[in-house]
Amino acid sequence: MKLLKINFLYLALVFMALTYTSCEEDVASDNELSEYVGLEERRVIEILPTETGVVETKIYSTASSVSRTVNLLVDSSTNIDLNYVSFPSSITIPAGTTEVPFEIVFENYGLGAAGKTFALKIEAQAGMNVGLPVGSVTTSNGYSSNTSKLFKITARDYCPNTSVNLSIKFDNYPEETAWELYDASFNLIASGGFDASGTTITGYAALGFADQETFSTDFCLESGDYTFVIYDDYGDGMYTSASVQGNYTVKLQDGTVLVQGGGNFGSFQDTAFTIQ
């Protein structure tokens, strides 16, 4: 009987120790999660020429028992003139708060239809992880998504007609790719990847694009018929291997695809589409 009591006491102590360890792990996990902060993902703002536009966004965090101040820095991917952008250099997240709104103000100094990119990031701090790794949040523009380490926004001219996006993901030879966009009368509206004369392909490696990176630009198109042409200087399309192939799309802002292609299309591929 004595031996049985001793064994029972031993088992009870082991169970308590395991339970205590489990609680400690839960607390540690909660403490780790309380040190995550993140920003919204990419957005677009359209501004009338010479006018000012305001973007309302938020910084997100899992709740913490103490207030924290984070610094906002401009990322190197920014190409907008910062003399025409206003934003807070730091934001304080009060204790127990999971989101803090802030504003970014843009002046349209000549952004164009394709626009310019502005990117913010959170300065690294000891004990703080950037970009929420779990769950999702409802962002200021009504979308539910994971937060990001970068907040990127494209500021561009207001489009009174139809906004169309061109996206090109290169294969391993971005220096071979060029493109053109024509209207129904075959007037050249826009192009990329050519020299100043518009006759020689110089590609996108010279513009800083690496293998398998993505180029994106936007157009403001009136109703009518258009033709998109993509070229490959080597003559094998956007094909490097069976596992590495480039592709491209022309689509509306709602995601409707007007043109798509990729792989080995030879020296060029042309596709007609219509804007209603």
Backbone hydrogen bonds in HBPLUS format (Angstrom, degrees):
<---DONOR---> <-ACCEPTOR-->    atom                        ^
c    i                          cat <-CA-CA->   ^        H-A-AA   ^      H-
h    n   atom  resd res      DA  || num        DHA   H-A  angle D-A-AA Bond
n    s   type  num  typ     dist DA aas  dist angle  dist       angle   num
A0005-LYS N   A0001-MET O   2.99 MM   4  6.32 157.3  2.05 151.5 156.8     1
A0006-ILE N   A0002-LYS O   2.98 MM   4  6.26 157.0  2.04 148.7 155.1     2
A0007-ASN N   A0003-LEU O   2.94 MM   4  6.20 162.1  1.97 150.0 154.8     3
A0008-PHE N   A0004-LEU O   2.92 MM   4  6.13 156.5  1.98 147.4 154.2     4
A0009-LEU N   A0005-LYS O   2.90 MM   4  6.11 158.9  1.94 149.1 154.5     5
A0010-TYR N   A0006-ILE O   2.92 MM   4  6.15 153.3  1.99 148.0 155.6     6
A0011-LEU N   A0007-ASN O   2.98 MM   4  6.22 161.2  2.02 150.9 155.1     7
A0012-ALA N   A0008-PHE O   2.98 MM   4  6.21 154.9  2.04 146.9 154.0     8
A0013-LEU N   A0009-LEU O   3.00 MM   4  6.23 155.5  2.07 146.8 152.7     9
A0014-VAL N   A0010-TYR O   2.99 MM   4  6.28 157.2  2.04 150.0 156.2    10
A0015-PHE N   A0011-LEU O   2.95 MM   4  6.17 161.1  1.98 149.7 154.6    11
A0016-MET N   A0012-ALA O   2.99 MM   4  6.22 157.7  2.04 147.1 152.9    12
A0017-ALA N   A0013-LEU O   2.95 MM   4  6.15 155.3  2.02 146.8 153.7    13
A0018-LEU N   A0014-VAL O   2.95 MM   4  6.21 158.5  2.00 151.8 157.2    14
A0019-THR N   A0015-PHE O   2.94 MM   4  6.13 158.7  1.98 148.0 154.1    15
A0020-TYR N   A0016-MET O   2.90 MM   4  6.05 160.2  1.93 148.7 153.8    16
A0021-THR N   A0017-ALA O   2.93 MM   4  6.14 156.3  1.99 145.4 152.0    17
A0022-SER N   A0018-LEU O   2.90 MM   4  6.12 157.2  1.96 147.4 153.7    18
A0023-CYS N   A0019-THR O   2.97 MM   4  6.25 155.3  2.03 147.7 154.0    19
A0024-GLU N   A0020-TYR O   2.91 MM   4  6.18 154.5  1.98 145.9 153.2    20
A0025-GLU N   A0021-THR O   2.89 MM   4  6.20 152.1  1.97 148.7 156.2    21
A0026-ASP N   A0022-SER O   2.98 MM   4  6.28 152.3  2.06 146.1 153.4    22
A0027-VAL N   A0023-CYS O   2.93 MM   4  6.22 158.7  1.98 150.9 156.2    23
A0028-ALA N   A0024-GLU O   2.85 MM   4  6.09 158.6  1.89 148.1 154.5    24
A0029-SER N   A0025-GLU O   2.81 MM   4  6.02 155.8  1.87 146.3 153.3    25
A0030-ASP N   A0026-ASP O   2.90 MM   4  6.18 159.1  1.95 148.7 154.1    26
A0031-ASN N   A0027-VAL O   2.85 MM   4  6.12 156.4  1.90 149.7 156.5    27
A0032-GLU N   A0028-ALA O   2.88 MM   4  6.16 152.9  1.96 149.0 156.3    28
A0033-LEU N   A0029-SER O   2.97 MM   4  6.24 163.7  1.99 152.7 156.7    29
A0034-SER N   A0030-ASP O   3.00 MM   4  6.18 138.0  2.18 141.9 153.1    30
A0035-GLU N   A0032-GLU O   3.08 MM   3  5.60 161.7  2.11 113.2 119.0    31
A0036-TYR N   A0033-LEU O   3.27 MM   3  5.67 152.9  2.35 120.2 117.6    32
A0129-ASN N   A0035-GLU O   2.84 MM  94  6.01 152.1  1.91 140.6 150.0    33
A0062-THR N   A0036-TYR O   3.39 MM  26  6.05 151.4  2.47 146.8 152.6    34
A0037-VAL N   A0129-ASN O   2.96 MM  92  6.46 150.0  2.05 158.1 167.4    35
A0131-GLY N   A0037-VAL O   2.48 MM  94  5.64 163.0  1.51 153.0 157.3    36
A0038-GLY N   A0060-TYR O   2.84 MM  22  5.17 150.1  1.93 143.4 146.9    37
A0060-TYR N   A0038-GLY O   2.80 MM  22  5.17 172.1  1.81 159.8 161.1    38
A0039-LEU N   A0148-SER O   2.96 MM 109  5.16 176.6  1.96 151.0 151.9    39
A0148-SER N   A0039-LEU O   2.71 MM 109  5.16 169.7  1.72 150.9 154.0    40
A0043-ARG N   A0152-LYS O   2.91 MM 109  6.48 142.0  2.05 146.0 158.1    41
A0154-THR N   A0043-ARG O   2.94 MM 111  6.48 153.4  2.02 148.9 154.3    42
A0045-ILE N   A0154-THR O   2.94 MM 109  6.29 162.9  1.97 158.1 158.9    43
A0156-ARG N   A0045-ILE O   3.02 MM 111  6.44 161.0  2.06 162.3 168.5    44
A0047-ILE N   A0156-ARG O   2.85 MM 109  6.20 158.7  1.89 158.7 165.5    45
A0158-TYR N   A0047-ILE O   2.85 MM 111  4.73 135.1  2.05 117.6 115.3    46
A0051-GLU N   A0048-LEU O   2.94 MM   3  5.31 158.4  1.99 135.3 137.8    47
A0050-THR N   A0108-ASN O   3.21 MM  58  5.05 141.5  2.37 136.9 142.0    48
A0108-ASN N   A0051-GLU O   2.93 MM  57  5.67 176.0  1.93 176.6 177.9    49
A0053-GLY N   A0106-PHE O   2.80 MM  53  5.17 159.5  1.84 148.8 156.0    50
A0106-PHE N   A0053-GLY O   2.78 MM  53  5.17 172.5  1.79 162.8 165.5    51
A0055-VAL N   A0104-ILE O   2.83 MM  49  5.15 170.7  1.84 157.4 160.5    52
A0104-ILE N   A0055-VAL O   2.94 MM  49  5.15 150.9  2.03 144.3 153.4    53
A0057-THR N   A0102-PHE O   3.01 MM  45  5.66 172.1  2.02 176.8 176.9    54
A0102-PHE N   A0057-THR O   2.91 MM  45  5.66 158.4  1.96 146.5 147.5    55
A0059-ILE N   A0100-VAL O   2.94 MM  41  5.36 155.5  2.00 143.1 149.4    56
A0100-VAL N   A0059-ILE O   2.91 MM  41  5.36 153.7  1.98 150.6 159.3    57
A0061-SER N   A0098-THR O   2.78 MM  37  4.64 154.5  1.84 135.1 132.6    58
A0096-GLY N   A0064-SER O   2.74 MM  32  5.32 147.8  1.84 154.3 164.9    59
A0068-ARG N   A0093-ILE O   3.00 MM  25  5.20 158.3  2.04 139.0 145.2    60
A0093-ILE N   A0068-ARG O   2.62 MM  25  5.20 169.3  1.63 169.7 170.7    61
A0070-VAL N   A0091-ILE O   2.87 MM  21  5.46 163.2  1.89 158.9 157.9    62
A0091-ILE N   A0070-VAL O   2.87 MM  21  5.46 155.0  1.93 155.5 163.9    63
A0123-GLU N   A0071-ASN O   2.90 MM  52  5.41 172.2  1.91 154.9 157.0    64
A0072-LEU N   A0089-SER O   2.82 MM  17  5.13 166.1  1.83 129.3 134.1    65
A0073-LEU N   A0121-LYS O   2.83 MM  48  5.31 170.1  1.84 158.4 161.8    66
A0121-LYS N   A0073-LEU O   2.84 MM  48  5.31 151.4  1.92 153.1 160.4    67
A0075-ASP N   A0119-ALA O   2.84 MM  44  5.31 169.0  1.85 138.6 142.4    68
A0078-THR N   A0075-ASP O   3.14 MM   3  5.91 165.1  2.17 122.6 125.2    69
A0079-ASN N   A0117-THR O   2.96 MM  38  5.44 154.2  2.03 139.4 146.4    70
A0080-ILE N   A0117-THR O   3.24 MM  37  5.63 135.7  2.45 156.0 146.3    71
A0084-TYR N   A0081-ASP O   3.06 MM   3  5.98 167.9  2.08 125.7 129.0    72
A0085-VAL N   A0082-LEU O   3.26 MM   3  5.07 161.1  2.30 109.4 107.0    73
A0107-GLU N   A0084-TYR O   2.96 MM  23  5.18 145.3  2.09 152.9 155.5    74
A0086-SER N   A0105-VAL O   2.91 MM  19  5.05 154.7  1.97 143.5 150.4    75
A0105-VAL N   A0086-SER O   2.92 MM  19  5.05 162.4  1.95 146.8 152.3    76
A0097-THR N   A0094-PRO O   3.11 MM   3  5.52 156.4  2.16 136.7 135.9    77
A0157-ASP N   A0112-GLY O   2.92 MM  45  5.26 174.3  1.93 136.5 138.0    78
A0116-LYS N   A0155-ALA O   2.88 MM  39  5.45 155.1  1.95 147.5 151.0    79
A0155-ALA N   A0116-LYS O   2.90 MM  39  5.45 156.1  1.96 162.8 163.6    80
A0118-PHE N   A0153-ILE O   2.90 MM  35  5.37 157.7  1.95 155.6 163.1    81
A0153-ILE N   A0118-PHE O   2.88 MM  35  5.37 154.7  1.94 152.8 161.3    82
A0120-LEU N   A0151-PHE O   2.92 MM  31  5.13 157.9  1.97 139.5 144.7    83
A0151-PHE N   A0120-LEU O   2.91 MM  31  5.13 160.9  1.95 145.6 151.5    84
A0128-MET N   A0125-GLN O   3.21 MM   3  5.49 156.2  2.26 132.6 129.1    85
A0137-VAL N   A0145-SER O   3.13 MM   8  5.69 166.7  2.15 133.4 134.7    86
A0145-SER N   A0137-VAL O   3.00 MM   8  5.69 149.1  2.09 158.1 160.1    87
A0139-THR N   A0143-TYR O   2.73 MM   4  5.38 165.4  1.75 162.2 157.2    88
A0142-GLY N   A0139-THR O   2.91 MM   3  5.35 154.6  1.97 121.6 122.3    89
A0162-THR N   A0221-LEU O   3.06 MM  59  5.22 154.1  2.13 138.4 146.2    90
A0221-LEU N   A0162-THR O   2.85 MM  59  5.22 160.4  1.89 154.9 149.5    91
A0164-VAL N   A0219-PHE O   2.87 MM  55  5.15 161.8  1.90 148.6 152.7    92
A0219-PHE N   A0164-VAL O   2.75 MM  55  5.15 153.9  1.82 151.2 159.7    93
A0165-ASN N   A0251-LYS O   2.83 MM  86  5.40 173.1  1.83 165.5 165.2    94
A0251-LYS N   A0165-ASN O   2.94 MM  86  5.40 157.5  1.99 150.1 156.6    95
A0166-LEU N   A0217-THR O   2.81 MM  51  5.37 172.7  1.82 163.2 165.4    96
A0217-THR N   A0166-LEU O   2.96 MM  51  5.37 154.1  2.03 149.6 157.4    97
A0167-SER N   A0249-THR O   2.96 MM  82  5.39 163.7  1.98 157.6 161.6    98
A0249-THR N   A0167-SER O   2.93 MM  82  5.39 150.5  2.01 150.0 159.0    99
A0168-ILE N   A0215-PHE O   2.79 MM  47  5.15 165.5  1.81 155.9 160.7   100
A0215-PHE N   A0168-ILE O   2.80 MM  47  5.15 160.6  1.84 151.8 153.2   101
A0169-LYS N   A0247-ASN O   2.82 MM  78  5.33 161.0  1.86 159.9 165.9   102
A0247-ASN N   A0169-LYS O   2.94 MM  78  5.33 145.8  2.06 139.1 150.0   103
A0170-PHE N   A0213-GLU O   2.96 MM  43  5.79 159.8  2.00 176.2 169.6   104
A0212-GLN N   A0171-ASP O   2.96 MM  41  4.92 154.2  2.02 145.7 139.7   105
A0176-GLU N   A0173-TYR O   3.08 MM   3  5.81 168.8  2.10 123.0 125.7   106
A0177-THR N   A0174-PRO O   3.38 MM   3  5.59 168.9  2.39 110.1 113.3   107
A0204-TYR N   A0174-PRO O   2.80 MM  30  5.17 177.1  1.80 126.7 127.6   108
A0233-ASP N   A0176-GLU O   2.79 MM  57  4.72 158.2  1.84 132.7 140.3   109
A0178-ALA N   A0231-TYR O   3.27 MM  53  5.11 152.3  2.35 129.4 131.4   110
A0231-TYR N   A0178-ALA O   2.74 MM  53  5.11 171.1  1.75 150.6 149.9   111
A0179-TRP N   A0192-GLY O   2.91 MM  13  5.43 154.0  1.98 155.0 157.7   112
A0192-GLY N   A0179-TRP O   3.08 MM  13  5.43 152.4  2.15 143.0 142.7   113
A0180-GLU N   A0229-VAL O   2.82 MM  49  5.20 150.9  1.90 150.8 156.7   114
A0229-VAL N   A0180-GLU O   2.90 MM  49  5.20 171.3  1.91 157.1 158.1   115
A0181-LEU N   A0190-ALA O   2.83 MM   9  5.26 146.6  1.95 163.9 157.6   116
A0189-ILE N   A0181-LEU O   2.75 MM   8  5.54 168.7  1.77 160.8 163.9   117
A0182-TYR N   A0227-THR O   2.90 MM  45  5.16 167.6  1.91 152.4 156.6   118
A0227-THR N   A0182-TYR O   2.97 MM  45  5.16 156.3  2.03 138.4 142.2   119
A0183-ASP N   A0187-ASN O   3.06 MM   4  5.51 150.0  2.15 143.0 151.5   120
A0186-PHE N   A0183-ASP O   2.94 MM   3  5.09 158.5  1.98 115.7 118.4   121
A0202-THR N   A0193-GLY O   2.80 MM   9  5.47 153.8  1.87 135.2 143.6   122
A0203-GLY N   A0193-GLY O   2.97 MM  10  4.21 154.2  2.04 128.7 121.7   123
A0195-ASP N   A0200-THR O   2.86 MM   5  5.57 140.3  2.02 152.9 165.6   124
A0198-GLY N   A0195-ASP O   2.95 MM   3  5.33 147.1  2.06 110.6 120.7   125
A0207-LEU N   A0204-TYR O   3.05 MM   3  4.94 142.7  2.19  94.1 105.4   126
A0209-PHE N   A0204-TYR O   3.10 MM   5  5.62 160.6  2.14 151.8 147.3   127
A0208-GLY N   A0205-ALA O   3.04 MM   3  5.21 161.2  2.07 110.0 112.6   128
A0213-GLU N   A0210-ALA O   3.18 MM   3  5.57 156.3  2.24 134.8 131.3   129
A0224-GLY N   A0275-ILE O   2.90 MM  51  5.25 150.7  1.99 134.7 142.6   130
A0275-ILE N   A0224-GLY O   2.81 MM  51  5.25 168.9  1.83 162.6 164.2   131
A0226-TYR N   A0273-PHE O   2.82 MM  47  5.40 161.9  1.85 168.8 170.0   132
A0273-PHE N   A0226-TYR O   2.89 MM  47  5.40 157.1  1.94 144.8 149.0   133
A0228-PHE N   A0271-THR O   2.85 MM  43  5.35 166.8  1.86 157.9 155.8   134
A0271-THR N   A0228-PHE O   2.86 MM  43  5.35 155.6  1.92 151.2 159.4   135
A0230-ILE N   A0269-GLN O   2.98 MM  39  5.45 161.8  2.01 148.7 153.4   136
A0269-GLN N   A0230-ILE O   2.92 MM  39  5.45 143.2  2.06 150.8 160.0   137
A0232-ASP N   A0267-SER O   2.80 MM  35  4.93 157.5  1.85 136.5 135.7   138
A0237-GLY N   A0266-GLY O   2.85 MM  29  4.73 131.9  2.08 137.0 133.2   139
A0238-MET N   A0263-GLY O   2.69 MM  25  4.88 145.7  1.80 156.6 146.9   140
A0246-GLY N   A0238-MET O   2.67 MM   8  4.75 162.5  1.70 142.8 148.8   141
A0240-THR N   A0244-VAL O   3.00 MM   4  5.44 155.5  2.06 163.1 168.4   142
A0241-SER N   A0244-VAL O   3.09 MM   3  4.99 160.9  2.13 134.8 137.1   143
A0244-VAL N   A0241-SER O   3.21 MM   3  4.99 142.4  2.36  94.4 105.0   144
A0263-GLY N   A0246-GLY O   3.15 MM  17  5.93 156.1  2.21 150.7 154.1   145
A0248-TYR N   A0261-GLY O   2.94 MM  13  5.54 152.1  2.01 146.5 145.4   146
A0261-GLY N   A0248-TYR O   3.10 MM  13  5.54 147.5  2.21 151.2 152.1   147
A0250-VAL N   A0259-VAL O   2.80 MM   9  4.83 152.4  1.88 138.9 139.3   148
A0258-LEU N   A0250-VAL O   2.70 MM   8  5.44 159.2  1.74 154.0 160.7   149
A0259-VAL N   A0250-VAL O   3.04 MM   9  4.83 154.1  2.11 138.6 140.6   150
A0252-LEU N   A0256-THR O   2.83 MM   4  5.18 154.9  1.89 150.3 154.7   151
A0255-GLY N   A0252-LEU O   3.00 MM   3  5.37 160.6  2.04 114.0 118.1   152
